[in-house]
């Protein structure tokens, strides 16, 4: 995109007043107010000023405008009263619905998918992240060339939704989009290959991989920073972290493990993003342990858990992959709810209640993670020459040495708890 276009778009987006509209179909598992607050937070994450939040009862979706004519008229009045330049509809809109609403409301209209794509476009910090966002954005807008545009960067879509119209060349732009998407997929295939090589290298060095997953703003990056001492961006901001980060940590009985902080999930995560971020999310698919961080203080915490599990299934995470739920943000609960959560977590072996901010429960979480990773390890007795310092160091690094004794004839015997695959590797080393 041209520098001038980006600058104009950013200034307008940062100063745009917006209405957030939730078409309420009724019977949903989510709290309407919490959903409106989440969507407003998504809009504010790109600097939009949310002037008002409205829930609109939706009995029957209308093909032309999604909402009824009377509801659209009421929204048009609200747009005029609030002097809003943007309307964020918390639903998926067809290109026709989007265009008709813009005409009726006399304001820019974007749907939930377009809003999330816009945020991801701002958050992507690495070349890989930008490739994935651009691919998702082009895939989304390929069917939205409902107007005429001069150049590819002035397309209709979520990434750069405030662009302006140009000359008629829809078919040419569609071809440009297809060609660009093909090029991006080739580049991302190379990224996938490179990630695969890195993953193979980590598997040869048998350090377990723990992937942090969870709903956006659940506190994953705060926990990641506490466990690793890293300086990953951790703010009360939706999608504060987009590009994955890996750091090593030490666990009780384990010399080293790899902790991966991944992008936060969200309800109705656009399928374009799930597909485009497959290379990044492969770190989750191949993890030895999933640490599901939940905002237990959020009114929709259970619905968020369901959303995260749905995305994990969609990207191919096996149900047999070990999981631990970290019920985060205990510090936000009142004393009674705080004690109730601690008692409930204590009754379940797959749950640890914590506060990543204060550190409460983190030691218990580390012990739980170590136990899950070493579950299935067996006790072996290994005898090494006293001069084999490298072998002794290997046992300490990859297992839990429970004891050692003089084995005579210049040897030392070790009682060590190891994963069977690590014991086989050690014996091959010694052969």
C-alpha positions in Angstrom: 0.0 0.0 0.0 1.1 3.5 -0.7 2.4 5.5 2.2 -0.1 8.3 1.6 -3.0 5.9 1.6 -1.9 4.3 4.9 -1.4 7.7 6.5 -4.8 9.0 5.5 -6.5 5.8 6.5 -4.8 5.7 9.9 -5.7 9.3 10.7 -9.3 8.8 9.7 -9.6 5.5 11.6 -8.1 6.9 14.7 -10.6 9.8 14.8 -13.6 7.9 13.5 -16.7 7.9 15.7 -18.5 4.5 15.5 -21.7 2.8 16.5 -21.4 -0.9 17.6 -24.5 -2.8 16.6 -25.2 -6.4 17.8 -28.0 -8.2 15.9 -29.4 -10.2 18.8 -31.0 -13.5 17.6 -32.0 -14.5 21.1 -31.2 -17.8 22.8 -27.5 -17.3 22.5 -25.2 -18.7 25.2 -23.4 -15.3 25.5 -24.3 -12.3 27.6 -25.5 -9.5 25.3 -23.8 -6.8 27.3 -20.5 -8.8 27.4 -20.7 -9.4 23.7 -21.2 -5.7 23.0 -18.3 -4.8 25.3 -16.1 -7.2 23.5 -16.9 -5.8 20.1 -16.5 -2.3 21.3 -13.1 -3.4 22.6 -12.2 -4.8 19.2 -13.1 -1.4 17.6 -11.2 0.6 20.2 -8.1 -1.7 19.6 -7.7 0.1 16.3 -8.3 3.6 17.7 -11.9 3.9 16.8 -14.0 6.0 19.1 -17.1 4.1 20.1 -19.9 6.6 20.4 -22.6 4.1 21.4 -23.4 0.4 21.6 -26.8 -1.0 20.5 -28.4 -4.4 20.6 -31.0 -5.0 17.9 -33.5 -7.9 18.3 -33.4 -9.9 15.1 -36.4 -12.2 14.5 -35.7 -13.1 10.9 -32.6 -12.1 9.0 -33.4 -10.0 5.9 -31.4 -10.9 2.7 -31.0 -7.2 1.7 -30.0 -5.5 5.0 -30.0 -8.3 7.7 -32.2 -6.1 9.9 -35.7 -4.9 9.4 -36.5 -1.7 7.6 -37.7 0.0 10.8 -34.5 -1.0 12.6 -32.4 0.3 9.8 -34.2 3.6 10.0 -33.7 3.8 13.7 -30.0 3.1 13.2 -29.8 5.8 10.6 -31.2 8.3 13.1 -28.7 7.1 15.7 -25.8 7.5 13.2 -26.9 11.1 12.5 -27.4 12.0 16.2 -23.9 10.6 17.1 -22.3 12.0 14.0 -20.8 8.5 13.4 -18.7 7.8 10.3 -18.5 4.1 10.9 -21.0 1.3 11.9 -19.6 -1.9 13.2 -22.1 -4.8 12.9 -21.3 -7.7 15.1 -22.3 -10.3 12.6 -21.3 -11.6 9.2 -22.6 -9.4 6.4 -22.9 -10.4 2.8 -21.5 -7.9 0.3 -25.0 -6.9 -0.7 -26.1 -6.3 2.9 -22.9 -4.3 3.6 -23.5 -2.1 0.5 -27.3 -1.6 1.3 -26.6 -0.7 4.9 -24.0 1.9 3.9 -26.5 3.5 1.5 -29.2 3.6 4.1 -27.0 4.7 7.1 -24.8 7.1 5.1 -21.7 5.7 6.9 -19.0 3.1 6.4 -20.1 -0.3 7.5 -17.9 -3.3 8.5 -18.8 -6.6 9.9 -17.1 -8.7 12.6 -14.8 -10.4 10.2 -13.7 -7.1 8.6 -13.0 -5.7 12.0 -10.9 -8.6 13.2 -8.9 -8.5 9.9 -8.3 -4.8 10.4 -6.9 -5.4 13.9 -4.7 -8.3 12.7 -3.4 -6.0 10.0 -2.2 -3.5 12.6 -0.9 -6.1 15.0 1.2 -8.2 12.6 4.9 -7.4 13.5 6.8 -10.0 11.5 7.1 -10.6 7.8 5.3 -13.9 8.3 2.4 -12.3 10.2 2.0 -9.7 7.5 1.9 -12.4 4.8 -0.8 -14.3 6.7 -2.9 -11.2 7.3 -2.7 -10.1 3.8 -3.7 -13.5 2.5 -6.7 -13.6 4.8 -7.7 -10.0 3.9 -7.5 -10.8 0.1 -9.5 -14.0 0.6 -12.2 -12.0 2.5 -12.5 -9.2 0.0 -12.3 -11.3 -3.1 -16.1 -11.6 -3.1 -16.6 -7.9 -2.0 -15.7 -6.1 -5.1 -19.1 -4.5 -5.1 -17.7 -1.2 -6.2 -15.1 0.0 -8.7 -11.6 0.7 -7.5 -8.5 2.1 -9.2 -5.8 0.0 -7.6 -5.5 -3.2 -5.6 -4.7 -1.2 -2.4 -8.1 0.6 -2.7 -10.2 -2.6 -2.7 -13.3 -3.0 -0.6 -12.5 -5.1 2.4 -11.5 -5.4 6.1 -7.9 -4.5 5.8 -8.0 -0.9 4.9 -11.8 -0.6 5.1 -11.6 3.2 4.8 -10.2 3.4 1.3 -11.9 5.4 -1.5 -13.4 4.5 -4.9 -11.6 4.6 -8.2 -12.2 3.6 -11.9 -14.1 0.6 -13.0 -11.8 -2.5 -13.3 -13.4 -5.1 -11.1 -12.4 -8.1 -13.2 -8.8 -6.9 -13.5 -8.6 -6.4 -9.7 -10.1 -9.9 -9.2 -7.3 -11.3 -11.3 -4.7 -9.3 -9.4 -6.2 -10.6 -6.1 -6.0 -14.2 -7.4 -2.4 -13.8 -8.6 -1.4 -12.1 -5.3 -3.0 -14.8 -3.2 -1.2 -17.5 -5.2 2.1 -15.8 -4.6 1.4 -15.4 -0.9 0.5 -19.1 -0.6 3.8 -20.0 -2.1 5.7 -17.8 0.3 3.7 -19.2 3.3 4.4 -22.7 2.1 8.1 -21.8 2.4 7.4 -20.5 5.9 5.6 -23.8 6.8 8.6 -25.7 5.5 11.0 -23.6 7.6 8.9 -24.0 10.7 8.8 -27.8 10.1 12.6 -27.9 10.0 12.8 -25.9 13.3 10.2 -28.2 14.8 12.1 -31.3 13.7 15.3 -29.9 15.2 13.5 -29.3 18.5 12.1 -32.9 18.5 15.6 -34.3 18.0 16.6 -32.3 21.1 13.9 -33.8 23.3 12.6 -30.7 25.0 8.8 -30.8 25.4 6.8 -27.9 23.9 4.0 -26.3 25.9 1.6 -24.1 23.9 -0.3 -21.3 25.6 -3.8 -21.1 24.1 -6.9 -19.1 25.1 -9.4 -16.5 24.3 -8.0 -13.1 23.5 -7.2 -10.9 26.5 -7.3 -14.0 28.8 -3.9 -13.1 30.2 -1.7 -15.5 28.1 1.1 -13.0 27.5 1.1 -11.8 31.2 1.5 -15.5 32.2 4.2 -16.0 29.5 6.2 -13.1 30.8 5.9 -14.3 34.4 7.1 -17.8 33.5 9.9 -16.8 31.2 10.9 -13.2 32.2 10.3 -12.2 28.5 9.1 -8.8 27.5 6.2 -9.8 25.3 3.5 -7.1 25.0 0.9 -7.7 27.6 -1.8 -5.1 27.9 -5.5 -5.0 28.7 -6.1 -4.9 24.9 -7.7 -7.4 22.6 -5.2 -9.2 20.3 -2.2 -7.5 22.0 -0.1 -10.4 20.8 -0.3 -11.7 17.3 3.0 -13.2 16.3 4.1 -16.3 18.2 7.0 -16.2 20.7 9.0 -19.1 22.0 11.1 -19.2 25.1 12.7 -21.9 27.3 11.6 -22.4 30.9 12.7 -24.8 33.6 10.2 -27.0 35.4 10.4 -29.2 38.5 12.2 -32.4 37.4 12.8 -31.0 33.9 15.8 -29.1 32.9 14.2 -27.4 30.0 10.9 -27.0 28.2 9.8 -24.7 25.3 6.9 -22.4 26.1 5.1 -20.9 23.1 2.8 -17.9 23.3 0.2 -17.9 20.4 -2.4 -15.5 19.0 -5.6 -15.3 21.1 -8.7 -16.8 19.8 -12.1 -15.1 19.6 -15.6 -16.2 18.9 -16.5 -16.5 15.2 -12.8 -16.3 14.3 -12.9 -15.7 10.5 -12.2 -18.9 8.6 -9.8 -16.9 6.4 -7.7 -16.2 9.4 -7.8 -19.8 10.6 -6.6 -20.9 7.2 -4.0 -18.2 6.8 -2.5 -18.7 10.3 -2.2 -22.5 9.8 1.6 -22.2 9.8 1.7 -20.3 13.1 -0.9 -22.5 14.7 1.0 -25.7 13.8 3.1 -24.9 16.9 -0.1 -25.6 18.8 -0.9 -28.8 16.8 2.5 -30.3 17.5 2.7 -29.3 21.2 3.3 -31.9 23.9 1.0 -30.0 26.3 -1.7 -27.3 25.9 -2.0 -24.7 28.6 -5.5 -23.2 28.2 -5.5 -19.9 29.9 -9.1 -18.7 30.8 -10.3 -15.4 32.2 -12.3 -16.9 35.0 -13.6 -13.5 36.0 -15.3 -12.9 32.7 -19.1 -13.5 32.6 -18.7 -15.5 29.4 -15.8 -17.6 30.5 -17.5 -20.9 29.8 -18.6 -19.8 26.3 -15.1 -18.6 25.6 -13.8 -22.0 26.6 -16.1 -23.6 24.1 -15.0 -21.2 21.4 -11.3 -22.0 22.0 -11.9 -25.7 21.9 -13.8 -25.3 18.6 -10.8 -23.5 17.0 -8.4 -26.2 18.4 -10.6 -28.9 16.7 -10.7 -26.9 13.5 -6.9 -26.6 13.2 -6.5 -30.3 13.9 -5.4 -30.6 17.6 -6.0 -34.1 18.7 -8.4 -34.6 21.6 -5.7 -36.8 23.2 -3.2 -34.0 23.5 -2.8 -33.3 27.3 -4.5 -30.1 28.5 -4.3 -28.0 31.6 -6.7 -25.2 32.2 -5.3 -22.2 34.0 -8.2 -20.3 35.6 -6.6 -16.8 35.5 -7.4 -13.4 37.0 -8.2 -14.6 40.5 -7.2 -11.1 41.6 -10.4 -9.7 39.9 -12.8 -11.9 42.0 -14.4 -10.9 45.3 -13.2 -13.0 48.3 -16.2 -15.4 48.2 -15.9 -16.1 44.5 -12.1 -16.4 44.9 -12.4 -19.1 47.5 -15.0 -20.9 45.5 -12.8 -21.0 42.4 -9.8 -22.3 44.5 -12.0 -25.1 45.9 -13.4 -26.1 42.5 -9.9 -26.1 40.9 -8.6 -28.3 43.8 -11.2 -30.9 43.0 -10.0 -31.2 39.4 -6.6 -32.5 38.3 -6.7 -30.7 35.0 -7.3 -27.2 36.5 -5.1 -24.8 38.4 -6.5 -21.4 39.6 -4.0 -18.6 39.3 -3.4 -14.9 39.0 -0.7 -14.3 36.4 -0.6 -10.7 37.5 0.1 -11.3 41.2 1.7 -14.7 40.9 -0.8 -16.6 43.0 -0.9 -20.3 42.1 1.9 -20.1 39.6 4.1 -22.5 41.5 1.3 -25.0 41.7 0.8 -24.6 37.9 4.5 -25.3 37.2 4.4 -28.4 39.3 1.2 -29.5 37.5 2.8 -28.9 34.1 5.9 -30.9 35.1 3.8 -33.8 36.3 1.7 -33.9 33.1 4.8 -33.9 31.0 6.6 -36.6 33.0 3.5 -38.8 33.3 4.5 -42.1 31.7 8.1 -41.7 32.6 9.7 -44.9 33.9 12.5 -45.5 36.5 15.7 -46.8 35.0 19.0 -47.8 36.5 22.0 -46.6 34.4 25.7 -47.3 35.1 28.3 -44.9 33.6 32.0 -44.7 33.8 33.0 -42.1 36.4 34.8 -40.2 33.7 31.6 -39.9 31.5 30.6 -36.4 32.7 28.7 -35.7 29.5 26.5 -38.8 30.0 25.8 -37.8 33.6 24.9 -34.3 32.5 22.6 -35.7 29.8 20.7 -37.7 32.4 20.3 -34.7 34.6 19.2 -32.5 31.7 16.6 -34.9 30.3 15.3 -36.8 33.3 14.9 -36.8 37.0 18.0 -38.3 38.8 16.6 -39.8 42.0 19.9 -41.1 43.3 23.4 -42.3 42.5 25.9 -44.7 44.0 29.4 -46.1 43.5 29.0 -49.1 41.1 32.6 -50.3 41.6 35.4 -50.6 38.9 35.3 -46.9 38.3 31.6 -46.8 37.6 28.7 -44.7 38.9 25.1 -46.0 39.1 22.2 -43.6 38.5 18.5 -44.1 39.3 16.8 -41.9 36.8 13.2 -41.3 35.7 13.0 -40.9 32.0 10.5 -41.0 29.1 10.9 -44.3 27.3 11.9 -42.6 24.1 14.6 -40.6 25.9 16.0 -43.8 27.5 16.2 -45.4 24.0 18.0 -42.3 22.7 20.4 -42.4 25.6 21.2 -46.1 25.0 21.8 -45.4 21.3 24.2 -42.7 22.4 26.0 -45.1 24.7 26.2 -47.9 22.1 
